[in-house]
Every structure is written in C-alpha cells, then in structure tokens.
Amino acid sequence: MKYKTLDKKREKPSNDIDRILSSIQQKYILTKEEIDELIKKREKEIILPISIFNEELGMLEAASLYLKDELNLSFKDIAKLLNRDYKTIWTSYKKAKKKT
C-alpha cells in the first residue's frame, strides 16, 4: 500500500488517499503495517449487492447463485459463509439456475 506519513515539516501527501491514510495514522496512532492489515481484512469481506434479490428467486437462491457464479466460490465455502449445510446451498443453487 502506498501512502506517506506527515513528517515534522508537515509535507502534504500527494493525493487524497494518502492524505486520508496519513490522517488516520496520526489520529489513531497506527503503524503502516497496522493500517495495511486493517485494509486487508476489509478486502476479504464479501458484500452482496441488493440488485441480486428479486421476486423470482428466494433469498438463499439469489445469494447462492451470486456467490457461485460471480465470485466463483465453492458450495463448501458458500455454506460456511452463510452458515448452512453445503447440500442446502447446492439445492438452492440448482433451483435458482432452473428459474433463470
């Protein structure tokens, strides 16, 4: 991750992201490594877009279809993520495929 800290001379960071990261680093007294770790944790989060949900599919069907087809997750990984049995995920996915 590229960003600069503000030194004693109060140099301005080169862009908005650098400025924000420098501000966070100073305000919360974090090291660059700690900020990088927080960013990596955030990148691992999976967000389901609301646009995948519609009247044709149930919620689990829509989520299973999106996670399998768009994010290329395995049925096992989807099951862990949604706290369901992988057989339930497989069934929901197959039903969703038939409906679309």
C-alpha positions as CSV (number, residue, x, y, z in Angstrom):
1,M,0.0,0.0,0.0
2,K,1.4,3.3,-1.0
3,Y,1.0,6.2,1.4
4,K,3.1,8.7,3.2
5,T,3.2,9.9,6.7
6,L,3.3,13.5,7.5
7,D,6.7,14.4,8.8
8,K,7.8,17.2,11.1
9,K,7.8,19.6,8.2
10,R,4.1,18.9,7.6
11,E,4.6,18.0,3.9
12,K,1.3,17.4,2.1
13,P,0.7,13.9,0.8
14,S,0.5,13.5,-2.9
15,N,-3.2,12.6,-3.2
16,D,-6.5,12.2,-1.3
17,I,-6.0,8.6,-0.3
18,D,-2.5,9.4,1.0
19,R,-4.0,12.3,2.9
20,I,-6.8,10.2,4.5
21,L,-4.4,7.4,5.4
22,S,-1.9,9.8,7.0
23,S,-4.7,11.4,9.0
24,I,-5.9,8.1,10.2
25,Q,-2.4,7.0,11.1
26,Q,-1.8,10.1,13.2
27,K,-5.2,10.3,14.8
28,Y,-5.3,6.6,15.9
29,I,-1.5,6.3,16.4
30,L,-1.2,3.3,14.0
31,T,1.8,2.0,12.1
32,K,1.7,1.5,8.4
33,E,1.6,-2.3,9.0
34,E,-1.5,-2.0,11.2
35,I,-3.3,0.1,8.6
36,D,-2.3,-2.4,5.9
37,E,-3.7,-5.2,8.0
38,L,-7.0,-3.4,8.5
39,I,-7.3,-2.8,4.8
40,K,-6.6,-6.5,4.0
41,K,-9.3,-7.6,6.5
42,R,-11.8,-5.2,4.7
43,E,-10.8,-6.6,1.3
44,K,-11.8,-10.1,2.5
45,E,-15.3,-9.1,3.2
46,I,-18.0,-10.2,0.8
47,I,-20.8,-7.8,0.0
48,L,-23.9,-9.0,-1.7
49,P,-25.4,-6.3,-4.0
50,I,-29.1,-5.6,-3.4
51,S,-29.7,-5.9,-7.1
52,I,-29.3,-9.7,-7.0
53,F,-32.5,-10.0,-5.0
54,N,-35.8,-10.2,-6.9
55,E,-39.2,-11.7,-6.8
56,E,-38.2,-14.7,-8.9
57,L,-35.7,-16.1,-6.5
58,G,-35.7,-16.8,-2.8
59,M,-33.0,-15.0,-0.8
60,L,-30.8,-18.1,-0.4
61,E,-31.2,-18.9,-4.1
62,A,-30.1,-15.4,-5.1
63,A,-27.2,-15.4,-2.7
64,S,-26.1,-18.9,-3.7
65,L,-26.3,-18.0,-7.4
66,Y,-24.3,-14.8,-7.0
67,L,-21.6,-16.3,-4.8
68,K,-21.1,-19.3,-7.1
69,D,-21.4,-17.6,-10.5
70,E,-20.0,-14.2,-9.8
71,L,-17.4,-14.8,-7.1
72,N,-16.6,-18.4,-8.1
73,L,-16.9,-19.7,-4.5
74,S,-17.3,-23.4,-3.9
75,F,-20.5,-24.8,-2.4
76,K,-18.5,-25.6,0.7
77,D,-17.2,-22.0,1.0
78,I,-20.7,-20.6,0.5
79,A,-22.1,-23.0,3.1
80,K,-19.5,-21.8,5.7
81,L,-20.2,-18.2,4.8
82,L,-24.0,-18.5,5.1
83,N,-23.9,-21.0,8.0
84,R,-25.8,-23.6,6.0
85,D,-25.2,-27.2,5.0
86,Y,-23.5,-27.4,1.7
87,K,-26.3,-29.7,0.4
88,T,-28.8,-26.9,1.1
89,I,-26.6,-24.5,-0.9
90,W,-26.3,-26.9,-3.8
91,T,-30.0,-27.4,-3.9
92,S,-30.7,-23.6,-3.7
93,Y,-28.2,-23.0,-6.5
94,K,-29.7,-25.7,-8.7
95,K,-33.2,-24.3,-8.2
96,A,-32.0,-20.8,-8.9
97,K,-30.4,-21.9,-12.2
98,K,-33.6,-23.5,-13.3
99,K,-35.5,-20.3,-12.6
100,T,-33.1,-18.1,-14.5
